[in-house]
Amino acid sequence: MAKCMALVVAAGRGSRFGGELPKQWRDLGGRPVLRHSLAAFAAHPQVDAVSVVIHPDDRNHYDAAAAGLGLPAPVSGGATRQDSVRLGLEALVGQAPDVVLIHDGARPFVDSGVITRVIAALDRHPGAIPALPVHDTLKRGDGGLIGQTVPRDGLFRAQTPQGFRYAGILAAHRAAAGRELTDDAAVAEQYGLAVALVAGSEDNVKITTAEDLTRAAARFAGAGETRVATGFDVHRFTAGSHVTLCNLQIPHDAGLEGHSDADVALHALTDALLGTISAGDIGRHFPPTDPRWKGCDSAVFLAHAGNLVKARGGQIMFLDLTVICERPKVGPHRAAMAARVAEILDLPQHRVSVKATTTEGLGFTGRREGIAAQAVATVRLP
């Protein structure tokens, strides 16, 4: 799979917006405008990492907006947006991504569908941008009067993220240094890179003025949806003296085999939470081929999923976990298991249910070859 990185540009000072605080740091639905964008990319299963370009004076604002997302230190931007993008691309040289998605931090409503379409187009084209066809009649003004009606056939409104194969767009930005082009697609065009158009979204608006922010805030008034997702995991028994369930060591005459601590219960819960925000599965975020996660405490995985939900402005309403095995007996530990899950996710304990059952001697769990767990997560999103 191609390594994909998102580069979110948030170094502007917002001269058209007005006020002392740049628009990307303003409150929108209880979170900074930039937080919405960062959460969308951090949760996308095809985005491997997110890098952010900011003004050097805005580090405190960035730290607040990116809290809990596990992002690297931001990159300092330049005098213009184009300079900031080039500096951001240069900062990725050591990571050598295959493709990069360049996004304006003031577009808080980018969705996973737009991101997916841009990434998919990069299999066939050096660049791709989301865009919407122009439907309104266009007029060219001249001294306050109509000077000309402009044909709208073939005209599109460009959006972000604008995606490119990394080596090509880096070379294009280096060649365009010192010029002032309106977006990264224009930089690519000047360098001779073909850029495809994919379907954008009417919701993917850019906040430029205070009126834009007011309209964006109205989306949160009375809005929201409830999502329910499931998770399922299995681990086989191996030699050992205990099994780890919900971060608790439960005595047993065997252990569980796995790359991490094989906590089958927390793995199922993690997948359920990731599912509520369409963020892929646990293997996408913590691949078992990565030595960093060998023997890792699975509480790290669950906390990460919880933070991604919070980053989207979500509230975990309820978690229901069922552990399936013949032995060890889970019943005596259920309350402690629920309490530990609630502690990891900073939830009231009454929002977590832990149950246990057997398969009446049937199947691999009935033969006492391992443990299975299934989980259901209910999340409220704005």
C-alpha positions in Angstrom: 0.0 0.0 0.0 1.3 3.5 -0.9 2.3 5.6 2.1 -0.1 8.5 2.3 0.4 11.6 4.4 -1.8 14.6 4.9 -0.3 18.1 5.0 -2.7 20.5 6.6 -1.9 24.2 6.1 -2.9 26.5 8.9 -0.3 29.3 8.9 -2.5 32.1 7.6 -3.3 35.2 9.6 -6.9 35.6 8.3 -6.8 39.2 7.0 -10.2 38.8 5.4 -11.7 37.3 8.5 -10.8 40.1 10.8 -10.0 40.2 14.5 -6.8 39.2 16.4 -7.3 35.5 16.4 -6.9 33.8 13.0 -9.9 31.8 11.8 -8.3 28.4 12.1 -8.2 28.8 15.9 -11.8 30.2 16.3 -14.4 28.0 18.1 -16.7 25.9 15.9 -19.1 23.6 17.7 -17.0 23.6 20.8 -13.7 22.8 19.0 -11.2 25.0 17.1 -11.9 25.1 13.4 -8.6 23.3 12.6 -9.5 20.4 15.0 -12.3 19.3 12.7 -9.9 19.0 9.8 -7.2 17.2 11.8 -9.7 14.7 13.2 -11.0 13.8 9.7 -7.5 13.0 8.4 -6.3 11.3 11.7 -9.3 9.0 11.5 -9.1 8.1 7.8 -7.9 4.5 7.4 -5.8 5.3 4.3 -3.9 8.2 5.8 -0.8 7.1 7.6 0.2 10.4 9.2 -0.8 14.0 9.5 1.6 17.0 9.5 0.5 20.6 10.1 2.0 23.9 9.0 1.4 26.8 11.4 2.6 30.3 12.0 5.5 30.2 14.6 3.5 32.4 17.0 0.6 29.9 17.1 2.2 27.0 18.8 -0.1 27.2 21.9 -3.2 27.3 19.7 -1.9 24.3 17.8 -1.2 22.2 20.9 -4.8 22.8 22.1 -6.3 22.0 18.7 -4.2 18.8 18.2 -4.4 17.5 21.8 -4.8 13.7 22.0 -4.3 13.1 18.3 -0.7 12.0 18.5 0.5 14.3 15.8 4.2 15.3 15.4 5.5 18.8 16.1 4.2 21.3 13.6 6.2 22.9 10.8 6.7 26.6 10.7 5.1 28.3 7.6 6.3 31.0 5.4 5.2 34.5 4.2 2.6 33.1 1.8 0.5 30.0 1.6 2.6 28.7 -1.3 5.8 29.2 0.8 4.1 27.3 3.7 3.1 24.4 1.5 6.7 24.1 0.1 8.1 24.2 3.6 5.7 21.6 4.7 6.6 19.3 1.8 10.3 19.8 2.5 9.7 18.7 6.1 8.4 15.4 4.8 11.5 14.4 2.8 12.8 12.1 5.5 9.5 10.2 5.7 9.4 9.8 1.9 5.6 9.4 1.4 4.3 8.1 -1.9 1.4 10.5 -2.0 0.5 13.7 -0.1 -2.8 15.3 0.5 -2.6 19.1 0.9 -5.6 20.6 2.8 -6.6 24.0 3.9 -7.1 24.0 7.7 -10.0 26.4 7.3 -12.1 23.7 5.5 -13.5 21.9 8.6 -16.1 19.8 7.0 -14.0 17.6 4.7 -15.4 14.1 4.8 -13.9 10.6 4.4 -15.6 10.2 1.0 -13.8 13.2 -0.5 -10.5 12.0 0.9 -11.0 8.5 -0.4 -11.8 9.7 -3.9 -8.7 11.9 -4.1 -6.5 9.0 -2.9 -8.0 6.6 -5.4 -7.4 8.9 -8.3 -3.7 9.1 -7.5 -3.4 5.5 -8.7 -3.9 6.7 -12.2 -2.9 10.4 -12.2 0.0 12.5 -10.8 -2.5 14.7 -9.1 -6.2 15.0 -8.2 -8.4 17.6 -6.6 -12.1 17.5 -5.4 -14.2 20.0 -7.4 -17.8 21.0 -8.0 -19.2 22.1 -11.4 -20.3 25.8 -11.6 -24.0 26.0 -12.0 -24.6 29.8 -11.5 -24.4 32.1 -14.5 -21.1 34.0 -14.4 -20.7 37.7 -15.1 -17.5 39.7 -15.5 -17.9 43.1 -14.0 -16.6 46.4 -15.5 -17.0 49.6 -13.4 -20.0 48.2 -11.4 -21.7 47.1 -14.6 -21.9 43.7 -16.4 -19.1 43.7 -18.9 -19.5 40.1 -20.1 -21.3 36.9 -19.5 -18.7 34.2 -19.0 -19.6 30.7 -20.4 -19.7 28.3 -17.5 -19.2 25.1 -19.5 -16.3 23.1 -18.1 -15.8 25.4 -15.1 -15.3 23.9 -11.7 -14.9 25.2 -8.1 -11.7 23.7 -6.7 -11.6 22.3 -3.1 -9.0 20.6 -0.9 -7.5 18.2 -0.1 -5.5 18.3 -3.3 -3.6 15.1 -3.7 -0.3 14.5 -5.5 2.4 11.9 -5.9 4.9 13.3 -3.5 8.0 13.5 -5.6 6.2 15.4 -8.3 4.5 18.0 -6.2 7.7 18.6 -4.2 9.6 19.3 -7.4 6.8 21.5 -8.7 6.8 23.6 -5.6 10.6 24.0 -5.6 10.4 25.2 -9.2 7.6 27.6 -8.4 9.3 29.2 -5.4 8.8 33.0 -5.4 5.7 32.9 -7.6 2.2 33.4 -6.3 -0.2 30.8 -7.7 -3.7 30.3 -6.3 -3.5 26.7 -5.3 -1.4 23.6 -5.4 -3.1 22.3 -8.5 -1.9 25.5 -10.3 1.6 24.8 -9.1 1.3 21.3 -10.5 -0.1 22.5 -13.8 2.8 25.0 -14.3 5.2 22.0 -13.8 3.3 20.0 -16.4 1.6 17.5 -14.1 -1.8 16.2 -15.1 -4.4 16.8 -12.4 -7.6 14.9 -12.3 -11.0 16.1 -11.1 -13.0 14.0 -8.6 -16.3 14.8 -7.0 -16.1 17.3 -4.2 -18.8 18.0 -1.6 -21.1 21.0 -1.1 -20.4 20.6 2.6 -16.6 21.0 2.1 -16.8 24.8 2.5 -13.9 27.1 3.3 -14.2 29.6 6.1 -13.0 32.9 4.9 -15.1 35.5 6.6 -16.9 35.9 9.9 -20.2 35.3 8.1 -18.8 31.9 6.9 -18.1 30.9 10.5 -21.6 31.9 11.6 -23.1 29.7 8.8 -20.8 26.9 9.8 -21.7 27.1 13.4 -25.4 26.9 12.5 -24.8 23.3 11.3 -24.2 22.3 14.9 -27.5 23.7 16.2 -29.7 20.7 16.8 -27.7 18.6 14.4 -26.1 15.3 15.2 -26.4 11.6 14.6 -26.0 8.4 16.6 -23.8 5.7 15.2 -23.5 2.0 16.3 -20.6 -0.2 15.3 -19.4 -3.7 16.2 -16.0 -5.2 16.9 -14.9 -8.9 17.1 -11.6 -10.5 17.9 -10.1 -13.9 18.7 -6.9 -15.1 20.3 -5.7 -18.6 20.8 -4.4 -20.0 24.0 -0.6 -20.5 24.5 1.6 -21.3 27.4 1.2 -19.0 30.3 -0.2 -18.4 33.8 -2.8 -15.7 33.1 -4.9 -14.0 30.4 -5.3 -10.3 30.0 -8.9 -9.1 29.6 -9.9 -5.5 29.8 -6.3 -4.6 30.9 -6.6 -7.0 34.0 -4.5 -10.1 34.5 -6.8 -13.0 35.2 -5.2 -16.2 36.5 -5.4 -19.2 34.2 -3.5 -22.3 33.3 -2.7 -20.7 29.8 -2.0 -17.3 28.3 -3.2 -15.7 25.0 -1.1 -15.5 21.9 -0.8 -12.2 20.1 1.7 -9.6 18.9 0.6 -7.1 21.7 -0.6 -8.3 25.1 -3.4 -10.2 23.2 -6.2 -8.5 25.2 -9.0 -9.8 23.1 -11.6 -7.8 25.0 -9.9 -4.4 24.4 -9.2 -5.3 20.8 -12.9 -5.9 20.1 -13.8 -2.6 21.9 -11.2 -0.7 19.9 -12.5 -2.0 16.6 -16.1 -1.1 17.6 -15.1 2.5 18.4 -13.1 2.9 15.2 -16.1 1.6 13.3 -18.3 4.4 14.6 -16.1 7.0 12.9 -15.3 4.9 9.8 -11.6 4.8 10.8 -10.8 1.3 9.7 -9.7 -1.4 12.2 -7.1 -1.9 14.8 -4.6 -3.5 12.4 -4.7 -0.3 10.3 -3.6 1.9 13.2 -1.4 -0.7 15.0 -0.1 -3.2 12.4 1.1 -6.5 14.0 4.1 -6.3 11.6 5.4 -3.1 13.4 7.8 -4.1 16.2 6.7 -1.0 18.2 3.5 -2.8 19.2 5.1 -6.1 20.3 3.9 -6.8 23.8 2.2 -3.4 23.9 -0.5 -2.7 26.6 -3.7 -2.7 24.7 -5.0 0.1 26.8 -2.9 2.3 24.3 -5.1 1.0 21.4 -8.4 1.7 23.2 -7.4 5.1 24.4 -6.3 6.0 20.8 -9.7 5.0 19.4 -11.4 7.0 22.2 -9.3 10.0 21.4 -10.2 9.8 17.7 -13.9 9.7 18.6 -13.4 12.8 20.8 -11.5 14.5 18.1 -14.5 14.2 15.9 -16.6 15.9 18.6 -18.1 12.5 19.4 -19.5 11.3 22.8 -19.3 7.6 23.7 -22.8 6.8 24.9 -22.4 3.1 25.6 -20.1 0.1 25.2 -21.3 -3.4 25.4 -18.7 -6.2 25.6 -19.3 -10.0 25.5 -16.4 -12.3 26.3 -16.9 -15.9 24.9 -15.0 -18.7 26.5 -15.3 -21.8 28.7 -12.5 -20.9 31.0 -11.4 -18.8 32.8 -14.6 -17.8 34.5 -15.2 -14.1 33.7 -18.1 -13.5 36.0 -16.1 -12.7 39.1 -14.1 -10.1 37.2 -16.9 -8.3 35.2 -17.3 -5.3 37.5 -13.5 -4.7 37.6 -13.2 -5.1 33.8 -16.0 -2.6 33.2 -14.4 -0.1 35.7 -11.1 -0.4 33.9 -12.6 0.2 30.5 -14.4 3.3 31.9 -11.2 4.5 33.4 -9.2 4.2 30.1 -11.8 6.1 28.2 -12.7 8.6 31.0 -16.3 7.4 31.0 -18.9 7.0 33.8 -18.9 3.3 34.7 -22.6 3.0 33.9 -21.8 3.5 30.2 -19.8 0.2 30.1 -21.4 -3.3 30.2 -19.3 -6.5 30.3 -20.9 -9.9 29.9 -19.6 -13.4 29.4 -21.0 -16.6 27.8 -19.9 -20.0 26.6 -20.6 -21.9 23.5 -21.8 -25.0 25.4 -18.7 -26.9 24.4 -19.1 -26.2 20.7 -16.5 -24.7 18.4 -12.9 -23.6 19.1 -14.0 -21.8 22.3 -15.9 -24.9 23.4 -12.8 -26.9 22.9 -10.9 -24.4 25.0 -8.6 -23.4 22.2 -8.9 -19.7 22.7 -11.1 -16.8 23.7 -13.4 -14.6 21.5 -14.9 -11.2 22.2 -17.5 -9.1 20.5 -18.3 -5.5 21.3 -20.9 -2.9 20.3 -20.2 0.8 20.6 -22.8 3.6 20.5 -21.5 7.0 19.8 -23.1 10.4 19.4 -21.5 12.6 16.7 -22.3 16.3 16.0 
